[in-house]
Amino acid sequence: MSNKLTELLATFFYVGYIPLCPGSAASAVGALMAYYLCPNKFLYVLVWATVTLAGFCSGGGMENIRGRKDPGCVVIDEVSGMLLTFFMLPLTWPVLWTGYFLFRAFDMFKIYPANRFERLPGGAGIMMDDLVAGLYANLTMQLALRLAGNLSG
């Protein structure tokens, strides 16, 4: 993969170069994508899988380009994690806001085993902690909505 394509993907179309809080900005992009993709579950899964695969493939390359582990401009992992956060949830505004902040908290605090996955080399280390954070946020939201009676299952 060329350096330009690696950079384009890893920074999620240059969102990673937003000067303030690029990870939060990329998470917001992921939440908006989830909102617009939610009516079509097949397309949702296809986009999530594509973003995730692109993250695994481009993350390590971007580490090589930047010369350090998990550079801050790599934000494709936040987009993938956010899409996982909202999978199979009713995307109302309260759910979007709550899921967004839950994902960001789980991503920042790196609750076990997310902190272990972060140590993996290359794109796997970049992606896996955010995927675990997305899974934690999704499961928390699924449970909360079921307890509140807002999600059948």
Long-range contacts (C-beta under 8 A, 24 or more apart in sequence): 1-57, 1-58, 1-61, 3-61, 3-65, 5-58, 6-58, 6-61, 6-62, 6-65, 7-62, 7-65, 9-54, 9-55, 9-57, 9-58, 9-76, 10-55, 10-58, 10-59, 10-61, 10-62, 10-73, 10-74, 10-75, 10-76, 11-62, 11-73, 11-74, 11-75, 11-76, 12-75, 12-76, 12-78, 12-79, 15-75, 16-72, 16-73, 16-74, 16-75, 16-76, 17-73, 22-72, 22-73, 22-75, 23-72, 23-75, 23-78, 23-104, 23-107, 24-104, 25-75, 26-75, 26-76, 26-78, 26-79, 26-82, 27-78, 27-79, 27-81, 27-82, 27-100, 27-103, 27-104, 27-107, 28-100, 29-79, 29-82, 30-78, 30-79, 30-80, 30-81, 30-82, 30-83, 30-85, 31-82, 31-85, 31-86, 31-96, 31-99, 31-100, 33-79, 33-82, 33-83, 34-82, 34-83, 34-85, 34-86, 34-87, 34-91, 34-96, 35-86, 35-91, 35-96, 37-83, 38-86, 38-91, 41-88, 44-83, 44-87, 45-87, 47-83, 48-80, 48-83, 48-84, 48-87, 51-76, 51-79, 51-80, 51-83, 52-80, 52-127, 52-131, 55-79, 55-80, 55-123, 55-126, 55-127, 56-123, 56-124, 56-127, 57-123, 58-123, 59-122, 59-123, 59-124, 59-125, 59-126, 59-127, 60-121, 60-122, 60-123, 60-124, 60-126, 61-123, 63-122, 63-126, 69-125, 70-118, 70-125, 70-126, 74-126, 76-127, 77-126, 77-127, 77-129, 77-130, 77-131, 78-107, 78-130, 80-127, 80-130, 80-131, 80-134, 81-107, 81-130, 81-131, 81-133, 81-134, 81-137, 82-134, 83-134, 84-131, 84-134, 84-135, 84-137, 84-138, 85-133, 85-134, 85-137, 85-138, 85-141, 86-138, 87-138, 88-138, 88-142, 89-138, 89-141, 89-142, 89-145, 89-151, 90-145, 90-150, 90-151, 95-141, 95-145, 98-141, 98-144, 99-137, 99-138, 99-141, 102-136, 102-137, 102-140, 102-141, 103-133, 103-134, 103-137, 106-132, 106-133, 106-134, 106-136, 106-137, 107-133, 111-136
